Amino acid sequence: MQTETCDVAIIGAGPSGAIAASILADKGWHVKVFERQHFPRFSIGESLLPHCAEFIAEAGLMDAIEAAGFQYKDGAAFTMDGEYEDIYFPDKSTPGPGTIFQVQRDRFDKVLIDGTAAKGVEVSFGETVVSFSSESELADHAELIVKDEAGEERAIRSRFVIDGSGFGRVLPRLLDLETPSDQTKRRSCFKHVTDNIDHPDFDRNKILITVHPDDPQVWLWLIPLSNGLSSIGVVGKDEVIKQAGECPESRLDHYVRTSGLMGDVMANAVEARPANEIVGFSANVKNLYGDKYVLLGNAAEFLDPVFSSGVTIATKSASLAAKLIDEQLKGHSVDWENDFAVELKRGVEAFRACVNAWYDGLLQRLIFMDNRSEDMTRYFTAILAGYAWDESNPIVKDPKRFFRLMDALTKEDA
């Protein structure tokens, strides 16, 4: 079997893999990326958060993203029971970028990986990682077996392996790292439309989140994209969404038609990409790192799409891991537990608390609260903008305490 070597082997060419590869290449390391699919390819997760801009810039890829012509995004709008509330991201408590883009992920991911390849990173498409070992003949190397589309296999020996495979979750499956998620099993149906929006109350610079009037556990997204496209979708408990129709198309159409404002906004929409769905998408793992490997983004954990946190967690994890790998390859001591796992989980837990508060109804009450304080708004806006690692924000510092206080406050307001 043919054997190749590199400093870092990366599984997956999505945002986490591309960001990590680009940062490591800039530091002079020999990096190879292995991607099962061919780009461009469709993916959901199209509404980015402003904090992502810092990691894209760190990887030296922001100029390419800005030149791609994606839809500008400056906030989020929420509707429920005829009420409307918009959140303007620049009015946040944490310093940093306040605007970003809403993207067609096929184009966005390709721009990132093309920019990474231009730095000399070797990117191979149509190749599947079928095994992993960290105890090869060379004790300081890990080994991947990679199979191409013709069925030919070769060994890749690297000093470190990054799993950025997203929902493919390659190393969690190969190493039996997967554990049940504590999130309720939910179903999401989604599609792209040529939106033809002419509704006077619609702000194209914001994602629109609608709480369905018949069930506060069901919510819909409308993500305006460039070139007259929009991404629309619905999320709810698996058994509830499944009962709304016989297929993803009928389920989604039912909820859009009965959603109120979103149905009005989508009145002239024409399908541009058929509906699809995913079920039970929340995921978790036993460990985020191990002997000569680390898990990034969705390969490690996925919570829920309600706050568009997926790409932010992916790019944050890539930034953290790349710094530590650089130090480790230089022979320096690295604390993966505190400087990666604990640090990454801080933001994940802040997002998790917000997801749970959303489905409990507390966050919905908070968003539509009449006398919400300016500080409360700025803290919440910072989380919506992706700044979930800023411990000066009480939502990050102690999420349980914050939402316990907010629960009492919003009940008094009601």
N, C-alpha and C positions, 0 to 999 in steps of 0.2 A: 504494500500500500504506500502511495506517495505521502511524504510528510513535509509540511511547511512549518515555518516558525514565524513568530512575531512577538512583540512586547505585550500587546493587548488584543484579544479577540473579542468582538462584540456581536452578540446575537440580536438581530433586529435593526432595521434602518429607519425606524420611526423617530419621533422627536428626541426621546431619551438617548437612543443610540447615536444619533447624528450629533447632538450637543456634546455628549461625552467624547466621541471620536474627534470632533473638531478641537475641543480644548486640549486633549492629549496630543493631537498632532502638532498644535501650536507649541507644545512643550518639548517637541522633538522625538516623541515615541513612535515606533513602527506599529501602526494600527490596521487591523483587518476587520471588515464588517460583513456578516453573512445574513442574507435576507431570503426568506422562503418565497416571498411573492416577487412580482415584477412591478416596478413603479412606472407611471403613476397608478395607484390603486385606491379604491374608495375606502374611506374610514369615517366614522362619526367622531364627535369631539371637536366641533368646528368653532366654538365660541371661546376664544382665548381670554385670559385674564392679564391685566397690565403687568403683574409681577413677572410674567414670562419674558417680557422684553429685556429684563436685566440679564437673564441667562442666555437668551439669543444673542444679545450684544457681547456678553462674555465670550461666547464661542466665535465671535467675529462674523456673524451671519445676518446681522440686522439690516445692513445695506441691501442685501439681496431680497429680504422679506419686504422691506419698504418699497422696493422697485417692482414688486410683483403685482401691485394693483389690487390688493385685497380690500374688503369693506372696512372702513374706519369704525371703531367702537369706543364709546366714551361712558358706557354705563349699562344699567339693566332696568327694565320696567316690569312691574308686577300688576296683575289685575285679579280681583276676586270680588264676587257678588256686586258687580257694577262699580267698584272702587278702582282707582288707578293711582299708582305711586311709582315715581321714577327715582333712581339712584344714580347720581353723577359721580363717577369714579374719582376724578381729581379732588373731590371734597372728602378725602380720607385722612385718617390720623397718622398713617405711616408715610414717610418720605419715599419718593421713587416715582417711576412713570405712572401716569394716571389714565393713559389711553393705550389702545392696542388694536387688533384687527379681528374680524370674523372671517374665517378662511374655509375655502374648499380644501379639505385635508389631502386630497390626492395631489393638488398643486403645491400646497404648503410643505408637505413632507418631502416632495421631490426637490423643491428649492433648497431645503435644509441639507439633504444628503448630497445633492449636486455640489453645493458649496463646500461640503466636507470633502468630497472626492477631489475637488480642485486643489486641496491642500496636500494631496498625495496619499490620502487614506485609500486603501484598496477595498472596494465595495463589490461584493459578489451577489447577484440576484439569482433566484431560482435554486437556492441551496438550503437544505434542511439539516439542522444539527440533530443527530440521532443518538449521540452518547456524550457523556462528560466524565472525566476522571481527573482528580488532582493528585494521583499517585502514579505518575508515569515513570519511566526509567530515569528521567532527570527529575530529581526530587524538588527542584525549584520551579517546575513547570506544571501547568495543567494541560490536559489534552481533550480536544473535541474531535469527534468523527463527524464529518460533513458529507452529505450525499447530494449529488447534483440531480438534475431532472432525467438524466440518462441512467441513473441508478449507480453511477460510479462513486466510490467513497474515497476520501483521503483524510489524513490525520492533520490536525492543526495544533501545534504545540505553542503555547503562549505562557508568558509569566503571570498573566491575570486574565480572567474572563468576566465580561459584563453581560448580563441578560437584560436586554431592552426589548424583549419580544412582545411586550404588551399582552393582549388577550391570548396570544399563543402560549405564554407561560411555560417556556421550554424547560428551564432548570427546575422550577417547582414540580413539574411532572416527572422529569428524569430522576430527581433526587428525593421524591416523595416529601416535598415541603408544604404541600397545600393543606390548609385547614379550613373548616367551615367558617363562613362569614357570619357575623352577628346581625347583619342587615336582613330585613324581610325580603323574601324572594319576590322580585318585581319583574314586569315585562315592559319592554319599550318597543313601540312601533314608530317608524320614521320614514321619510322620503324627501326628495328634493322637488321643488316646483318652480316653474316660471311664475313669479308671484303677481305681476300686474297690479301692484298695490297702489291705490289712489285714495285710501282712507285718510281724512284730514288729521286724525288724532294719532297717527302712527309715526314713530321716530325711528328711522332706519339705522341710526347710529347706536341703537341699543337692542340687546336681546329682549324679547318679550316672553315673560313667564306668566301663564294663566292657571289659576286654581279652578278646577272644574266646578261649576255651580252645584252639581248633584253629588259630588264626593270630594271632600277636601284632601283626600289621600291620592287623588288623581291630578296630575298637572301636565301642562303642555308647554312646549317651547316653540318659538318662532325666531330663527336666526337669519336675519337678512345677510345675504352674500353679495358679492359683486356680480355685475352683468345681469341684473334682474332676477337672480335666483334667490331662493330662500330654502332653508332646511326647517322642516316642521316635524314634531314628534310628540308622543304622549307617553307618560310613565305612570304606572300604578301597580297595585298588587297583582300578581300573576293571574289569579283566578278571576279577578274583577275585569281586567282588560280582555282576557280570553273570552269572556261572556258577551263582549260588545260586538262580536262579528265572527265570521268563519275564517277570515284571513287577515293578515296585517293591514291590507288596504281598507277593508271594511271597518276594522276596529279603529284605525286612525281617523277615517272619514267621519265615523259616528261622533267621536269626541271633538273633532274640529267643528263640525256643524252645530254642536250643542254647547259650545264653549263660551258664547257671548261675544265679546270684543274680537277675539282672535278669529272666530268664524266670520265676522263682518269684514275684517281685514283681508281674509283669504277668499273673499267672495269671487274674485276673478282669476284665481290661481289655476294653472294648468300643469299637470304632472310632467316633470322633467326626468325623474328617475323613479322606478317602481318602488313601492313600499317594501320594507323588510322589517325584521324584528329580532331582538335578542332577549333572552330569558335568563334570570338568575345570574346577573352580571357581576354582582358584588363578590369579592374574593379576598383571601387573606393567606398568609404563609407563616410557618413556624419561625423562620429566621430570615432576615434581610441580607445576610452575608454569611460566608463560610470560608473554607480553605481555598484561597485564590479565586474567589468569585464574589459577585455582588448582584443583587436584584434591583432593577430600577423601575419606577413608575408602575404601570398596570401589571407588569410581570410579578410585582410583589403584592400590590393591594389595589383594589378599586372599590370605592365607596358607593357613589350614586352620581348621576349626571346633573343633579339639580343646581349645583353651584359651579359647574364647568371646571372642576378642580383637577381633572385628569391630566391635562397637558402641563399644568403648573406643577403638580407633584412629580411628574415625569422629568421635567427640565430641572427642577430643584434637586432631585435625587442625582441627576447626571452631573450637575455642578459640584455637589458635595463629594460624590464618588471620584470624579476626575482628579480633584485636588489630593485626595487621600492616596489614590493609585500612583500619582506622580511621586508623592513622598515615599511610598513603599518601594517603588521601583528604584528609587535613588538610595535605598538602603536605610532609610530613616524609620524610626518607630512610629507606628500608626495606631490610634485607638478607634477601631471601627465601631465599637459599641456606642461610645459617647459622641464621637464626631460625625457618625453617619446615622446609626439606628435611632439613638435617642433624639438627635437633632431633627431627623426627618419625621419621626413620629410626633414631634411637638406640633407641627403644622397639620399632619394627618388627623390628629385628635381634635384640633380646633375645627377642621372641616367636618369631622364626624359628629361633633357636638351640634354643629349647625344643621347637618342633615337630619339628625334625630329630632332637633327642635322644630324643624320644618314639618316633619311628618306627625309630630305631636300637636301641631297647630300653634305652638308658642311663637315661632318665628313669623308665621303669617300674621298673628296678632301684633307683633312688634313692628312689622313692616307698615301696617296700616294704622298704627297707633296715632291718635290725633295730637297728643302733646309730647311726642318723643323728644328728648333733649338733644341739643346739637352734638354733645360729646358722644352720646349713644349712637347717633347717626354716623358720626365719623368713624367710630370703632367698627360698626357693622359694615360700613362702606369699605373699610380697609380689608376685611375678610372677603367680601364680594369681589374685590380687585385682586385677590390672591395673596395678600400679605398676611399669611397665617403663621408666620414664624417670628413675628415681632412681639416680644414679651412685655413691651410697654402697653400693649393692648390687653385689657382685662379678659377679653374673649379667649386670647391665646394663653395668658398667664394661668387662668383657672376657669376653664369653660363651664364646669359644673356649677361653680359658685355664681358666675355671671348669669347663666340662664335660670338658676334658682331665684335670683333677685328679680330678673326680668319677668319671670312667671308671676310673682307676687305683684309687680308693678303693673303689668298689663291687665291683670284681673281687677285691680283697683280702678284702672282707667275705664274698663268696661262697665 
